């Protein structure tokens, strides 16, 4: 180990569904951010800590930047912008279907912070490899990026050169967190997110976007007892989440319990309930009550 130790904060930003959370999970070799095939899965800032021999990089996964009038969506974009402003570097993530025009739509948001921006073309595994450099160069015209590269968060292609770049750009600094720590998020929050991930994965249309999960009770033990409420906006959505004979809710609970048990390395007794909280995504006071603050 050399005498130089670098550290800093790196925000992962971009439009919805470009693979930001998959990128973070790959870097940490752990499932920290929930991932689904649907856009706008991430709603909060997710902090993940990479610890190397000569560096500590604190990654900040952010909600996808998009336009919407809903209070929940405005909260998500505000959270992304605040996180970008706090970072030393911003990774601006794109995917192969992006164009200079679509990426340029982010410019007003990127201009709000003065830190270095690095273009990261993600999902290069789904495009011809001989076209990757050409696509990176094309998208680089959308903004005065400090650097640009291509990666596959799924397969790991290009990840190590990007990590080397970050280690070289970040300043010398302290170790902000203990080296055995990968996040500042409590298990209660992570459990809530895993339940929400299952709703996103198992339901369709508007249901995932109308759902919030609230942990009412979390009692450690053997097994750990968790009581959670799945909030929806309308009675018809409640029926879908519960399913015929309770089948959907049972499947959500089963898959959630398995992931939470893996997370906390302990048996879990999970009780799920579904409650109609009318138009909660449109009401700032309800957002705060459900933890979006």
KADABEL-V114339 format. One record per backbone hydrogen bond with DSSP energy under -0.5 kcal/mol. CO is the residue of the C=O (numbers start at 1). NH is the residue of the N-H. Records with the same first field share a line. If there is no record, write none. Layout:
CO = NH / NH
This chain:
5 = 173
6 = 56
8 = 58
9 = 88 / 89
10 = 60
11 = 13 / 91
12 = 62
13 = 93
14 = 65
15 = 18
19 = 23
20 = 24
21 = 25
22 = 26
23 = 27
24 = 28
25 = 29 / 30
30 = 32
45 = 47
46 = 61
48 = 50 / 59
49 = 51
50 = 52 / 57
54 = 6
55 = 52
56 = 8 / 58
57 = 50 / 59
58 = 10
59 = 48 / 61
60 = 12
61 = 46
64 = 66
70 = 74
71 = 75
72 = 76
73 = 77
74 = 78
75 = 79
76 = 80
77 = 81
78 = 82
79 = 83
80 = 84
81 = 85
82 = 86
83 = 87
84 = 87
88 = 116
89 = 11 / 91
90 = 92 / 118
91 = 13 / 93
92 = 120
93 = 15
94 = 122
95 = 98
99 = 103
100 = 104
101 = 105
103 = 106
104 = 107
106 = 109 / 110
107 = 111
109 = 112
110 = 113
116 = 90
117 = 146 / 147
118 = 92
119 = 121 / 149
120 = 94 / 122
121 = 151
122 = 96
123 = 126
124 = 127
128 = 131
129 = 132
131 = 135
132 = 136
133 = 137
134 = 138
135 = 139
136 = 140
138 = 141
139 = 142
140 = 143
143 = 145
147 = 119
149 = 121
151 = 124
152 = 156
156 = 159
157 = 152
158 = 162
159 = 163
160 = 164
161 = 165
162 = 166
163 = 167
164 = 168
165 = 169
166 = 170
171 = 7
174 = 176
178 = 181
182 = 49
186 = 190
187 = 191
188 = 192
189 = 193
190 = 194
191 = 195
192 = 196
193 = 197
194 = 198
195 = 199
196 = 200
197 = 201
198 = 202
199 = 203
204 = 207
206 = 209 / 210
207 = 210
208 = 211
212 = 231
214 = 216 / 229
217 = 227
218 = 220
219 = 225
223 = 222
224 = 226 / 269
225 = 219
226 = 228 / 271
227 = 216 / 217
228 = 273
229 = 214 / 231
230 = 275
231 = 212
232 = 277
234 = 238
235 = 239
236 = 240
237 = 241
238 = 242
239 = 243
242 = 248 / 249
243 = 246
244 = 247
246 = 250
247 = 251
248 = 252
249 = 253
250 = 254
251 = 255
252 = 256
253 = 257
254 = 258
255 = 259
256 = 260
257 = 261
258 = 262
259 = 263
260 = 264
261 = 265 / 266
267 = 224
268 = 270
269 = 226 / 271
271 = 228
273 = 230
275 = 232 / 277
276 = 278
277 = 280
279 = 282
280 = 283
281 = 72
282 = 284
283 = 286 / 287
284 = 288
285 = 289
286 = 290
287 = 292
288 = 291
291 = 293
